[in-house]
């Protein structure tokens, strides 16, 4: 449901991935964008993320479903982009 809430386009199919694009996230939270446990295709692009610990976290997603490009993660204390159990992410 969050894909439908935050995505600007797409339906999650390979030919029409959910698009999380153009967001500016500045927060004292630990994570900027976190996606886990999905088989849907998605793209995170052109976002600016400034949070305390992890900029973008992708975990436990189906193989070949995640694409991350042209994002700026600033002042992240631990990991900027972390993919975990999400094989063949781009």
PDB file of N, CA, C and O in Angstrom, chain B, residues numbered from 101:
ATOM      1  N   UNK B 101       0.817  -1.206   0.000  1.00  0.00           N
ATOM      2  CA  UNK B 101       0.000   0.000   0.000  1.00  0.00           C
ATOM      3  C   UNK B 101       0.855   1.261   0.000  1.00  0.00           C
ATOM      4  O   UNK B 101       0.443   2.280  -0.556  1.00  0.00           O
ATOM      5  N   UNK B 102       2.043   1.214   0.616  1.00  0.00           N
ATOM      6  CA  UNK B 102       2.896   2.397   0.602  1.00  0.00           C
ATOM      7  C   UNK B 102       3.394   2.721  -0.801  1.00  0.00           C
ATOM      8  O   UNK B 102       3.589   3.891  -1.130  1.00  0.00           O
ATOM      9  N   UNK B 103       3.602   1.699  -1.633  1.00  0.00           N
ATOM     10  CA  UNK B 103       3.978   1.988  -3.020  1.00  0.00           C
ATOM     11  C   UNK B 103       2.911   2.851  -3.672  1.00  0.00           C
ATOM     12  O   UNK B 103       3.228   3.821  -4.360  1.00  0.00           O
ATOM     13  N   UNK B 104       1.661   2.509  -3.461  1.00  0.00           N
ATOM     14  CA  UNK B 104       0.582   3.286  -4.065  1.00  0.00           C
ATOM     15  C   UNK B 104       0.511   4.685  -3.467  1.00  0.00           C
ATOM     16  O   UNK B 104       0.122   5.634  -4.147  1.00  0.00           O
ATOM     17  N   UNK B 105       0.884   4.815  -2.202  1.00  0.00           N
ATOM     18  CA  UNK B 105       0.831   6.107  -1.523  1.00  0.00           C
ATOM     19  C   UNK B 105       1.978   7.021  -1.954  1.00  0.00           C
ATOM     20  O   UNK B 105       1.769   8.221  -2.138  1.00  0.00           O
ATOM     21  N   UNK B 106       3.194   6.473  -2.119  1.00  0.00           N
ATOM     22  CA  UNK B 106       4.373   7.293  -2.373  1.00  0.00           C
ATOM     23  C   UNK B 106       4.890   7.244  -3.801  1.00  0.00           C
ATOM     24  O   UNK B 106       5.722   8.068  -4.179  1.00  0.00           O
ATOM     25  N   UNK B 107       4.424   6.309  -4.590  1.00  0.00           N
ATOM     26  CA  UNK B 107       4.893   6.191  -5.960  1.00  0.00           C
ATOM     27  C   UNK B 107       4.187   7.216  -6.839  1.00  0.00           C
ATOM     28  O   UNK B 107       2.996   7.484  -6.679  1.00  0.00           O
ATOM     29  N   UNK B 108       4.959   7.789  -7.780  1.00  0.00           N
ATOM     30  CA  UNK B 108       4.339   8.763  -8.680  1.00  0.00           C
ATOM     31  C   UNK B 108       3.812   8.108  -9.944  1.00  0.00           C
ATOM     32  O   UNK B 108       3.116   8.747 -10.733  1.00  0.00           O
ATOM     33  N   UNK B 109       4.142   6.823 -10.145  1.00  0.00           N
ATOM     34  CA  UNK B 109       3.746   6.160 -11.385  1.00  0.00           C
ATOM     35  C   UNK B 109       3.943   4.659 -11.212  1.00  0.00           C
ATOM     36  O   UNK B 109       4.593   4.228 -10.260  1.00  0.00           O
ATOM     37  N   UNK B 110       3.398   3.873 -12.105  1.00  0.00           N
ATOM     38  CA  UNK B 110       3.637   2.437 -12.154  1.00  0.00           C
ATOM     39  C   UNK B 110       2.623   1.609 -11.393  1.00  0.00           C
ATOM     40  O   UNK B 110       1.838   2.109 -10.588  1.00  0.00           O
ATOM     41  N   UNK B 111       2.676   0.289 -11.691  1.00  0.00           N
ATOM     42  CA  UNK B 111       1.779  -0.650 -11.020  1.00  0.00           C
ATOM     43  C   UNK B 111       2.537  -1.830 -10.401  1.00  0.00           C
ATOM     44  O   UNK B 111       1.918  -2.765  -9.894  1.00  0.00           O
ATOM     45  N   UNK B 112       3.875  -1.789 -10.442  1.00  0.00           N
ATOM     46  CA  UNK B 112       4.676  -2.837  -9.823  1.00  0.00           C
ATOM     47  C   UNK B 112       5.080  -3.973 -10.742  1.00  0.00           C
ATOM     48  O   UNK B 112       5.838  -4.858 -10.345  1.00  0.00           O
ATOM     49  N   UNK B 113       4.576  -3.953 -11.970  1.00  0.00           N
ATOM     50  CA  UNK B 113       4.972  -4.975 -12.939  1.00  0.00           C
ATOM     51  C   UNK B 113       6.338  -4.604 -13.528  1.00  0.00           C
ATOM     52  O   UNK B 113       6.748  -3.445 -13.459  1.00  0.00           O
ATOM     53  N   UNK B 114       7.034  -5.573 -14.101  1.00  0.00           N
ATOM     54  CA  UNK B 114       8.356  -5.311 -14.669  1.00  0.00           C
ATOM     55  C   UNK B 114       8.309  -4.224 -15.742  1.00  0.00           C
ATOM     56  O   UNK B 114       9.219  -3.401 -15.831  1.00  0.00           O
ATOM     57  N   UNK B 115       7.274  -4.218 -16.540  1.00  0.00           N
ATOM     58  CA  UNK B 115       7.144  -3.224 -17.600  1.00  0.00           C
ATOM     59  C   UNK B 115       6.664  -1.858 -17.099  1.00  0.00           C
ATOM     60  O   UNK B 115       6.733  -0.871 -17.831  1.00  0.00           O
ATOM     61  N   UNK B 116       6.181  -1.800 -15.859  1.00  0.00           N
ATOM     62  CA  UNK B 116       5.669  -0.557 -15.281  1.00  0.00           C
ATOM     63  C   UNK B 116       5.970  -0.508 -13.781  1.00  0.00           C
ATOM     64  O   UNK B 116       5.058  -0.600 -12.960  1.00  0.00           O
ATOM     65  N   UNK B 117       7.251  -0.363 -13.426  1.00  0.00           N
ATOM     66  CA  UNK B 117       7.619  -0.401 -12.000  1.00  0.00           C
ATOM     67  C   UNK B 117       7.076   0.809 -11.238  1.00  0.00           C
ATOM     68  O   UNK B 117       6.863   1.877 -11.812  1.00  0.00           O
ATOM     69  N   UNK B 118       6.857   0.621  -9.935  1.00  0.00           N
ATOM     70  CA  UNK B 118       6.542   1.761  -9.079  1.00  0.00           C
ATOM     71  C   UNK B 118       7.729   2.709  -9.127  1.00  0.00           C
ATOM     72  O   UNK B 118       8.877   2.265  -9.139  1.00  0.00           O
ATOM     73  N   UNK B 119       7.463   4.007  -9.154  1.00  0.00           N
ATOM     74  CA  UNK B 119       8.529   5.009  -9.233  1.00  0.00           C
ATOM     75  C   UNK B 119       8.455   5.909  -8.002  1.00  0.00           C
ATOM     76  O   UNK B 119       7.484   6.641  -7.813  1.00  0.00           O
ATOM     77  N   UNK B 120       9.476   5.846  -7.184  1.00  0.00           N
ATOM     78  CA  UNK B 120       9.625   6.763  -6.061  1.00  0.00           C
ATOM     79  C   UNK B 120      10.655   7.775  -6.535  1.00  0.00           C
ATOM     80  O   UNK B 120      11.843   7.466  -6.621  1.00  0.00           O
ATOM     81  N   UNK B 121      10.205   8.967  -6.837  1.00  0.00           N
ATOM     82  CA  UNK B 121      11.049   9.903  -7.570  1.00  0.00           C
ATOM     83  C   UNK B 121      10.846  11.337  -7.084  1.00  0.00           C
ATOM     84  O   UNK B 121       9.724  11.779  -6.839  1.00  0.00           O
ATOM     85  N   UNK B 122      11.965  12.047  -6.954  1.00  0.00           N
ATOM     86  CA  UNK B 122      11.905  13.477  -6.673  1.00  0.00           C
ATOM     87  C   UNK B 122      11.589  13.855  -5.240  1.00  0.00           C
ATOM     88  O   UNK B 122      11.237  15.005  -4.976  1.00  0.00           O
ATOM     89  N   UNK B 123      11.703  12.929  -4.314  1.00  0.00           N
ATOM     90  CA  UNK B 123      11.422  13.253  -2.915  1.00  0.00           C
ATOM     91  C   UNK B 123      12.620  13.920  -2.262  1.00  0.00           C
ATOM     92  O   UNK B 123      13.766  13.610  -2.587  1.00  0.00           O
ATOM     93  N   UNK B 124      12.356  14.825  -1.352  1.00  0.00           N
ATOM     94  CA  UNK B 124      13.381  15.440  -0.508  1.00  0.00           C
ATOM     95  C   UNK B 124      13.046  15.031   0.917  1.00  0.00           C
ATOM     96  O   UNK B 124      12.034  15.453   1.476  1.00  0.00           O
ATOM     97  N   UNK B 125      13.914  14.200   1.500  1.00  0.00           N
ATOM     98  CA  UNK B 125      13.671  13.666   2.842  1.00  0.00           C
ATOM     99  C   UNK B 125      14.782  14.174   3.757  1.00  0.00           C
ATOM    100  O   UNK B 125      15.938  13.775   3.614  1.00  0.00           O
ATOM    101  N   UNK B 126      14.435  15.043   4.686  1.00  0.00           N
ATOM    102  CA  UNK B 126      15.369  15.557   5.680  1.00  0.00           C
ATOM    103  C   UNK B 126      14.722  15.280   7.024  1.00  0.00           C
ATOM    104  O   UNK B 126      13.646  15.797   7.325  1.00  0.00           O
ATOM    105  N   UNK B 127      15.392  14.451   7.843  1.00  0.00           N
ATOM    106  CA  UNK B 127      14.752  13.988   9.071  1.00  0.00           C
ATOM    107  C   UNK B 127      15.797  13.545  10.080  1.00  0.00           C
ATOM    108  O   UNK B 127      16.934  13.245   9.716  1.00  0.00           O
ATOM    109  N   UNK B 128      15.419  13.506  11.320  1.00  0.00           N
ATOM    110  CA  UNK B 128      16.253  12.950  12.393  1.00  0.00           C
ATOM    111  C   UNK B 128      16.026  11.447  12.550  1.00  0.00           C
ATOM    112  O   UNK B 128      16.603  10.821  13.439  1.00  0.00           O
ATOM    113  N   UNK B 129      15.188  10.869  11.692  1.00  0.00           N
ATOM    114  CA  UNK B 129      14.919   9.428  11.722  1.00  0.00           C
ATOM    115  C   UNK B 129      16.171   8.652  11.319  1.00  0.00           C
ATOM    116  O   UNK B 129      17.115   9.224  10.775  1.00  0.00           O
ATOM    117  N   UNK B 130      16.173   7.343  11.590  1.00  0.00           N
ATOM    118  CA  UNK B 130      17.313   6.493  11.244  1.00  0.00           C
ATOM    119  C   UNK B 130      17.348   6.127   9.768  1.00  0.00           C
ATOM    120  O   UNK B 130      18.429   5.926   9.215  1.00  0.00           O
ATOM    121  N   UNK B 131      16.195   6.036   9.118  1.00  0.00           N
ATOM    122  CA  UNK B 131      16.137   5.602   7.717  1.00  0.00           C
ATOM    123  C   UNK B 131      15.351   6.607   6.889  1.00  0.00           C
ATOM    124  O   UNK B 131      14.349   7.166   7.335  1.00  0.00           O
ATOM    125  N   UNK B 132      15.842   6.820   5.655  1.00  0.00           N
ATOM    126  CA  UNK B 132      15.127   7.705   4.739  1.00  0.00           C
ATOM    127  C   UNK B 132      14.053   6.959   3.980  1.00  0.00           C
ATOM    128  O   UNK B 132      12.867   7.258   4.122  1.00  0.00           O
ATOM    129  N   UNK B 133      14.458   5.987   3.171  1.00  0.00           N
ATOM    130  CA  UNK B 133      13.537   5.141   2.415  1.00  0.00           C
ATOM    131  C   UNK B 133      13.878   3.697   2.754  1.00  0.00           C
ATOM    132  O   UNK B 133      15.037   3.293   2.655  1.00  0.00           O
ATOM    133  N   UNK B 134      12.882   2.921   3.153  1.00  0.00           N
ATOM    134  CA  UNK B 134      13.085   1.505   3.452  1.00  0.00           C
ATOM    135  C   UNK B 134      12.013   0.691   2.739  1.00  0.00           C
ATOM    136  O   UNK B 134      10.815   0.938   2.883  1.00  0.00           O
ATOM    137  N   UNK B 135      12.481  -0.289   1.964  1.00  0.00           N
ATOM    138  CA  UNK B 135      11.555  -1.179   1.262  1.00  0.00           C
ATOM    139  C   UNK B 135      11.975  -2.605   1.577  1.00  0.00           C
ATOM    140  O   UNK B 135      13.147  -2.957   1.436  1.00  0.00           O
ATOM    141  N   UNK B 136      11.020  -3.428   2.003  1.00  0.00           N
ATOM    142  CA  UNK B 136      11.344  -4.819   2.327  1.00  0.00           C
ATOM    143  C   UNK B 136      10.144  -5.722   2.060  1.00  0.00           C
ATOM    144  O   UNK B 136       8.989  -5.295   2.074  1.00  0.00           O
ATOM    145  N   UNK B 137      10.470  -6.985   1.816  1.00  0.00           N
ATOM    146  CA  UNK B 137       9.447  -8.007   1.698  1.00  0.00           C
ATOM    147  C   UNK B 137       8.478  -7.828   0.542  1.00  0.00           C
ATOM    148  O   UNK B 137       7.269  -7.974   0.724  1.00  0.00           O
ATOM    149  N   UNK B 138       8.985  -7.515  -0.640  1.00  0.00           N
ATOM    150  CA  UNK B 138       8.078  -7.338  -1.774  1.00  0.00           C
ATOM    151  C   UNK B 138       8.586  -8.090  -3.000  1.00  0.00           C
ATOM    152  O   UNK B 138       9.780  -8.353  -3.141  1.00  0.00           O
ATOM    153  N   UNK B 139       7.660  -8.423  -3.870  1.00  0.00           N
ATOM    154  CA  UNK B 139       8.004  -9.017  -5.165  1.00  0.00           C
ATOM    155  C   UNK B 139       7.748  -8.020  -6.296  1.00  0.00           C
ATOM    156  O   UNK B 139       7.956  -8.343  -7.466  1.00  0.00           O
ATOM    157  N   UNK B 140       7.305  -6.828  -5.959  1.00  0.00           N
ATOM    158  CA  UNK B 140       6.996  -5.799  -6.953  1.00  0.00           C
ATOM    159  C   UNK B 140       8.271  -5.137  -7.477  1.00  0.00           C
ATOM    160  O   UNK B 140       9.271  -5.050  -6.765  1.00  0.00           O
ATOM    161  N   UNK B 141       8.227  -4.682  -8.697  1.00  0.00           N
ATOM    162  CA  UNK B 141       9.337  -3.947  -9.303  1.00  0.00           C
ATOM    163  C   UNK B 141       9.208  -2.475  -8.929  1.00  0.00           C
ATOM    164  O   UNK B 141       8.109  -1.924  -8.883  1.00  0.00           O
ATOM    165  N   UNK B 142      10.374  -1.840  -8.658  1.00  0.00           N
ATOM    166  CA  UNK B 142      10.342  -0.437  -8.273  1.00  0.00           C
ATOM    167  C   UNK B 142      11.657   0.252  -8.615  1.00  0.00           C
ATOM    168  O   UNK B 142      12.701  -0.387  -8.748  1.00  0.00           O
ATOM    169  N   UNK B 143      11.578   1.574  -8.754  1.00  0.00           N
ATOM    170  CA  UNK B 143      12.727   2.424  -9.020  1.00  0.00           C
ATOM    171  C   UNK B 143      12.709   3.550  -7.991  1.00  0.00           C
ATOM    172  O   UNK B 143      11.674   4.171  -7.751  1.00  0.00           O
ATOM    173  N   UNK B 144      13.862   3.800  -7.392  1.00  0.00           N
ATOM    174  CA  UNK B 144      14.037   4.963  -6.520  1.00  0.00           C
ATOM    175  C   UNK B 144      15.041   5.859  -7.232  1.00  0.00           C
ATOM    176  O   UNK B 144      16.192   5.471  -7.430  1.00  0.00           O
ATOM    177  N   UNK B 145      14.606   7.062  -7.619  1.00  0.00           N
ATOM    178  CA  UNK B 145      15.530   7.924  -8.360  1.00  0.00           C
ATOM    179  C   UNK B 145      15.293   9.398  -8.074  1.00  0.00           C
ATOM    180  O   UNK B 145      14.196   9.832  -7.720  1.00  0.00           O
ATOM    181  N   UNK B 146      16.378  10.145  -8.247  1.00  0.00           N
ATOM    182  CA  UNK B 146      16.347  11.605  -8.130  1.00  0.00           C
ATOM    183  C   UNK B 146      15.788  12.089  -6.793  1.00  0.00           C
ATOM    184  O   UNK B 146      15.069  13.087  -6.739  1.00  0.00           O
ATOM    185  N   UNK B 147      16.121  11.378  -5.717  1.00  0.00           N
ATOM    186  CA  UNK B 147      15.704  11.795  -4.378  1.00  0.00           C
ATOM    187  C   UNK B 147      16.908  12.373  -3.625  1.00  0.00           C
ATOM    188  O   UNK B 147      18.052  11.995  -3.879  1.00  0.00           O
ATOM    189  N   UNK B 148      16.636  13.279  -2.714  1.00  0.00           N
ATOM    190  CA  UNK B 148      17.648  13.815  -1.807  1.00  0.00           C
ATOM    191  C   UNK B 148      17.285  13.321  -0.414  1.00  0.00           C
ATOM    192  O   UNK B 148      16.170  13.539   0.058  1.00  0.00           O
ATOM    193  N   UNK B 149      18.235  12.652   0.245  1.00  0.00           N
ATOM    194  CA  UNK B 149      17.945  12.042   1.543  1.00  0.00           C
ATOM    195  C   UNK B 149      19.025  12.444   2.538  1.00  0.00           C
ATOM    196  O   UNK B 149      20.211  12.215   2.301  1.00  0.00           O
ATOM    197  N   UNK B 150      18.613  13.042   3.649  1.00  0.00           N
ATOM    198  CA  UNK B 150      19.519  13.459   4.721  1.00  0.00           C
ATOM    199  C   UNK B 150      18.902  12.986   6.037  1.00  0.00           C
ATOM    200  O   UNK B 150      18.020  13.640   6.593  1.00  0.00           O
ATOM    201  N   UNK B 151      19.379  11.839   6.525  1.00  0.00           N
ATOM    202  CA  UNK B 151      18.865  11.244   7.759  1.00  0.00           C
ATOM    203  C   UNK B 151      20.040  10.802   8.631  1.00  0.00           C
ATOM    204  O   UNK B 151      21.196  10.944   8.233  1.00  0.00           O
ATOM    205  N   UNK B 152      19.747  10.267   9.818  1.00  0.00           N
ATOM    206  CA  UNK B 152      20.795   9.937  10.783  1.00  0.00           C
ATOM    207  C   UNK B 152      21.628   8.705  10.455  1.00  0.00           C
ATOM    208  O   UNK B 152      22.833   8.719  10.710  1.00  0.00           O
ATOM    209  N   UNK B 153      21.057   7.650   9.910  1.00  0.00           N
ATOM    210  CA  UNK B 153      21.821   6.409   9.815  1.00  0.00           C
ATOM    211  C   UNK B 153      21.864   5.789   8.425  1.00  0.00           C
ATOM    212  O   UNK B 153      22.953   5.607   7.880  1.00  0.00           O
ATOM    213  N   UNK B 154      20.735   5.461   7.840  1.00  0.00           N
ATOM    214  CA  UNK B 154      20.679   4.733   6.570  1.00  0.00           C
ATOM    215  C   UNK B 154      19.856   5.525   5.559  1.00  0.00           C
ATOM    216  O   UNK B 154      18.680   5.805   5.794  1.00  0.00           O
ATOM    217  N   UNK B 155      20.473   5.885   4.437  1.00  0.00           N
ATOM    218  CA  UNK B 155      19.745   6.651   3.422  1.00  0.00           C
ATOM    219  C   UNK B 155      18.651   5.838   2.767  1.00  0.00           C
ATOM    220  O   UNK B 155      17.473   6.183   2.860  1.00  0.00           O
ATOM    221  N   UNK B 156      19.039   4.745   2.097  1.00  0.00           N
ATOM    222  CA  UNK B 156      18.092   3.861   1.415  1.00  0.00           C
ATOM    223  C   UNK B 156      18.394   2.438   1.851  1.00  0.00           C
ATOM    224  O   UNK B 156      19.537   1.990   1.768  1.00  0.00           O
ATOM    225  N   UNK B 157      17.376   1.726   2.313  1.00  0.00           N
ATOM    226  CA  UNK B 157      17.518   0.331   2.740  1.00  0.00           C
ATOM    227  C   UNK B 157      16.557  -0.528   1.925  1.00  0.00           C
ATOM    228  O   UNK B 157      15.344  -0.317   1.943  1.00  0.00           O
ATOM    229  N   UNK B 158      17.120  -1.499   1.214  1.00  0.00           N
ATOM    230  CA  UNK B 158      16.323  -2.453   0.438  1.00  0.00           C
ATOM    231  C   UNK B 158      16.646  -3.829   0.992  1.00  0.00           C
ATOM    232  O   UNK B 158      17.805  -4.242   0.971  1.00  0.00           O
ATOM    233  N   UNK B 159      15.638  -4.553   1.490  1.00  0.00           N
ATOM    234  CA  UNK B 159      15.904  -5.877   2.068  1.00  0.00           C
ATOM    235  C   UNK B 159      14.778  -6.855   1.750  1.00  0.00           C
ATOM    236  O   UNK B 159      13.600  -6.503   1.695  1.00  0.00           O
ATOM    237  N   UNK B 160      15.196  -8.085   1.547  1.00  0.00           N
ATOM    238  CA  UNK B 160      14.247  -9.183   1.322  1.00  0.00           C
ATOM    239  C   UNK B 160      13.254  -8.901   0.203  1.00  0.00           C
ATOM    240  O   UNK B 160      12.051  -9.113   0.357  1.00  0.00           O
ATOM    241  N   UNK B 161      13.769  -8.420  -0.924  1.00  0.00           N
ATOM    242  CA  UNK B 161      12.915  -8.219  -2.091  1.00  0.00           C
ATOM    243  C   UNK B 161      13.239  -9.297  -3.118  1.00  0.00           C
ATOM    244  O   UNK B 161      14.313  -9.899  -3.083  1.00  0.00           O
ATOM    245  N   UNK B 162      12.322  -9.530  -4.013  1.00  0.00           N
ATOM    246  CA  UNK B 162      12.537 -10.530  -5.051  1.00  0.00           C
ATOM    247  C   UNK B 162      13.712 -10.123  -5.938  1.00  0.00           C
ATOM    248  O   UNK B 162      13.979  -8.935  -6.116  1.00  0.00           O
ATOM    249  N   UNK B 163      14.402 -11.098  -6.483  1.00  0.00           N
ATOM    250  CA  UNK B 163      15.550 -10.839  -7.348  1.00  0.00           C
ATOM    251  C   UNK B 163      15.157  -9.968  -8.538  1.00  0.00           C
ATOM    252  O   UNK B 163      14.073 -10.109  -9.104  1.00  0.00           O
ATOM    253  N   UNK B 164      16.059  -9.072  -8.900  1.00  0.00           N
ATOM    254  CA  UNK B 164      15.906  -8.227 -10.091  1.00  0.00           C
ATOM    255  C   UNK B 164      14.703  -7.281 -10.042  1.00  0.00           C
ATOM    256  O   UNK B 164      14.165  -6.932 -11.093  1.00  0.00           O
ATOM    257  N   UNK B 165      14.276  -6.867  -8.875  1.00  0.00           N
ATOM    258  CA  UNK B 165      13.100  -5.990  -8.808  1.00  0.00           C
ATOM    259  C   UNK B 165      13.433  -4.552  -8.431  1.00  0.00           C
ATOM    260  O   UNK B 165      12.615  -3.661  -8.660  1.00  0.00           O
ATOM    261  N   UNK B 166      14.617  -4.296  -7.855  1.00  0.00           N
ATOM    262  CA  UNK B 166      14.964  -2.956  -7.366  1.00  0.00           C
ATOM    263  C   UNK B 166      15.949  -2.263  -8.298  1.00  0.00           C
ATOM    264  O   UNK B 166      16.901  -2.868  -8.792  1.00  0.00           O
ATOM    265  N   UNK B 167      15.695  -0.984  -8.524  1.00  0.00           N
ATOM    266  CA  UNK B 167      16.630  -0.151  -9.278  1.00  0.00           C
ATOM    267  C   UNK B 167      16.766   1.165  -8.518  1.00  0.00           C
ATOM    268  O   UNK B 167      15.773   1.820  -8.202  1.00  0.00           O
ATOM    269  N   UNK B 168      18.015   1.543  -8.230  1.00  0.00           N
ATOM    270  CA  UNK B 168      18.294   2.758  -7.466  1.00  0.00           C
ATOM    271  C   UNK B 168      19.252   3.597  -8.302  1.00  0.00           C
ATOM    272  O   UNK B 168      20.347   3.144  -8.633  1.00  0.00           O
ATOM    273  N   UNK B 169      18.841   4.831  -8.650  1.00  0.00           N
ATOM    274  CA  UNK B 169      19.721   5.639  -9.488  1.00  0.00           C
ATOM    275  C   UNK B 169      19.538   7.136  -9.260  1.00  0.00           C
ATOM    276  O   UNK B 169      18.439   7.623  -8.994  1.00  0.00           O
ATOM    277  N   UNK B 170      20.665   7.847  -9.375  1.00  0.00           N
ATOM    278  CA  UNK B 170      20.697   9.317  -9.325  1.00  0.00           C
ATOM    279  C   UNK B 170      20.116   9.903  -8.049  1.00  0.00           C
ATOM    280  O   UNK B 170      19.409  10.910  -8.099  1.00  0.00           O
ATOM    281  N   UNK B 171      20.403   9.288  -6.904  1.00  0.00           N
ATOM    282  CA  UNK B 171      19.964   9.814  -5.619  1.00  0.00           C
ATOM    283  C   UNK B 171      21.142  10.470  -4.914  1.00  0.00           C
ATOM    284  O   UNK B 171      22.295  10.113  -5.156  1.00  0.00           O
ATOM    285  N   UNK B 172      20.854  11.424  -4.050  1.00  0.00           N
ATOM    286  CA  UNK B 172      21.868  12.045  -3.217  1.00  0.00           C
ATOM    287  C   UNK B 172      21.527  11.723  -1.771  1.00  0.00           C
ATOM    288  O   UNK B 172      20.449  12.064  -1.283  1.00  0.00           O
ATOM    289  N   UNK B 173      22.456  11.064  -1.093  1.00  0.00           N
ATOM    290  CA  UNK B 173      22.295  10.761   0.324  1.00  0.00           C
ATOM    291  C   UNK B 173      23.387  11.534   1.062  1.00  0.00           C
ATOM    292  O   UNK B 173      24.574  11.342   0.799  1.00  0.00           O
ATOM    293  N   UNK B 174      22.989  12.394   1.971  1.00  0.00           N
ATOM    294  CA  UNK B 174      23.921  13.299   2.617  1.00  0.00           C
ATOM    295  C   UNK B 174      23.914  13.101   4.126  1.00  0.00           C
ATOM    296  O   UNK B 174      22.861  12.891   4.727  1.00  0.00           O
ATOM    297  N   UNK B 175      25.079  13.169   4.727  1.00  0.00           N
ATOM    298  CA  UNK B 175      25.263  13.134   6.174  1.00  0.00           C
ATOM    299  C   UNK B 175      24.734  11.862   6.834  1.00  0.00           C
ATOM    300  O   UNK B 175      24.330  11.892   7.997  1.00  0.00           O
ATOM    301  N   UNK B 176      24.732  10.765   6.116  1.00  0.00           N
ATOM    302  CA  UNK B 176      24.314   9.496   6.704  1.00  0.00           C
ATOM    303  C   UNK B 176      25.462   8.938   7.536  1.00  0.00           C
ATOM    304  O   UNK B 176      26.577   8.795   7.035  1.00  0.00           O
ATOM    305  N   UNK B 177      25.202   8.623   8.789  1.00  0.00           N
ATOM    306  CA  UNK B 177      26.260   8.222   9.711  1.00  0.00           C
ATOM    307  C   UNK B 177      26.794   6.824   9.443  1.00  0.00           C
ATOM    308  O   UNK B 177      27.979   6.581   9.671  1.00  0.00           O
ATOM    309  N   UNK B 178      25.968   5.893   8.968  1.00  0.00           N
ATOM    310  CA  UNK B 178      26.404   4.512   8.835  1.00  0.00           C
ATOM    311  C   UNK B 178      26.517   4.060   7.384  1.00  0.00           C
ATOM    312  O   UNK B 178      27.619   3.865   6.872  1.00  0.00           O
ATOM    313  N   UNK B 179      25.404   3.897   6.745  1.00  0.00           N
ATOM    314  CA  UNK B 179      25.386   3.348   5.387  1.00  0.00           C
ATOM    315  C   UNK B 179      24.487   4.218   4.513  1.00  0.00           C
ATOM    316  O   UNK B 179      23.374   4.569   4.905  1.00  0.00           O
ATOM    317  N   UNK B 180      24.977   4.557   3.338  1.00  0.00           N
ATOM    318  CA  UNK B 180      24.195   5.402   2.436  1.00  0.00           C
ATOM    319  C   UNK B 180      23.116   4.583   1.740  1.00  0.00           C
ATOM    320  O   UNK B 180      21.933   4.910   1.833  1.00  0.00           O
ATOM    321  N   UNK B 181      23.512   3.522   1.046  1.00  0.00           N
ATOM    322  CA  UNK B 181      22.551   2.628   0.386  1.00  0.00           C
ATOM    323  C   UNK B 181      22.901   1.207   0.801  1.00  0.00           C
ATOM    324  O   UNK B 181      24.032   0.761   0.608  1.00  0.00           O
ATOM    325  N   UNK B 182      21.943   0.505   1.364  1.00  0.00           N
ATOM    326  CA  UNK B 182      22.178  -0.852   1.865  1.00  0.00           C
ATOM    327  C   UNK B 182      21.169  -1.793   1.214  1.00  0.00           C
ATOM    328  O   UNK B 182      19.963  -1.649   1.412  1.00  0.00           O
ATOM    329  N   UNK B 183      21.661  -2.754   0.440  1.00  0.00           N
ATOM    330  CA  UNK B 183      20.793  -3.795  -0.103  1.00  0.00           C
ATOM    331  C   UNK B 183      21.142  -5.087   0.605  1.00  0.00           C
ATOM    332  O   UNK B 183      22.309  -5.475   0.673  1.00  0.00           O
ATOM    333  N   UNK B 184      20.135  -5.745   1.128  1.00  0.00           N
ATOM    334  CA  UNK B 184      20.321  -6.944   1.940  1.00  0.00           C
ATOM    335  C   UNK B 184      19.306  -7.993   1.504  1.00  0.00           C
ATOM    336  O   UNK B 184      18.099  -7.757   1.558  1.00  0.00           O
ATOM    337  N   UNK B 185      19.794  -9.150   1.072  1.00  0.00           N
ATOM    338  CA  UNK B 185      18.919 -10.225   0.593  1.00  0.00           C
ATOM    339  C   UNK B 185      17.993  -9.740  -0.516  1.00  0.00           C
ATOM    340  O   UNK B 185      16.816 -10.095  -0.573  1.00  0.00           O
ATOM    341  N   UNK B 186      18.550  -8.935  -1.377  1.00  0.00           N
ATOM    342  CA  UNK B 186      17.837  -8.387  -2.534  1.00  0.00           C
ATOM    343  C   UNK B 186      18.773  -8.503  -3.729  1.00  0.00           C
ATOM    344  O   UNK B 186      19.385  -7.520  -4.148  1.00  0.00           O
ATOM    345  N   UNK B 187      18.878  -9.681  -4.258  1.00  0.00           N
ATOM    346  CA  UNK B 187      19.902  -9.998  -5.244  1.00  0.00           C
ATOM    347  C   UNK B 187      19.609  -9.393  -6.607  1.00  0.00           C
ATOM    348  O   UNK B 187      18.462  -9.277  -7.037  1.00  0.00           O
ATOM    349  N   UNK B 188      20.694  -9.012  -7.264  1.00  0.00           N
ATOM    350  CA  UNK B 188      20.661  -8.436  -8.605  1.00  0.00           C
ATOM    351  C   UNK B 188      19.919  -7.106  -8.656  1.00  0.00           C
ATOM    352  O   UNK B 188      19.315  -6.760  -9.671  1.00  0.00           O
ATOM    353  N   UNK B 189      19.970  -6.368  -7.557  1.00  0.00           N
ATOM    354  CA  UNK B 189      19.432  -5.008  -7.571  1.00  0.00           C
ATOM    355  C   UNK B 189      20.401  -4.134  -8.346  1.00  0.00           C
ATOM    356  O   UNK B 189      21.607  -4.379  -8.355  1.00  0.00           O
ATOM    357  N   UNK B 190      19.863  -3.115  -8.994  1.00  0.00           N
ATOM    358  CA  UNK B 190      20.724  -2.198  -9.750  1.00  0.00           C
ATOM    359  C   UNK B 190      20.893  -0.906  -8.995  1.00  0.00           C
ATOM    360  O   UNK B 190      21.584  -0.002  -9.466  1.00  0.00           O
TER     361      UNK B 190
END
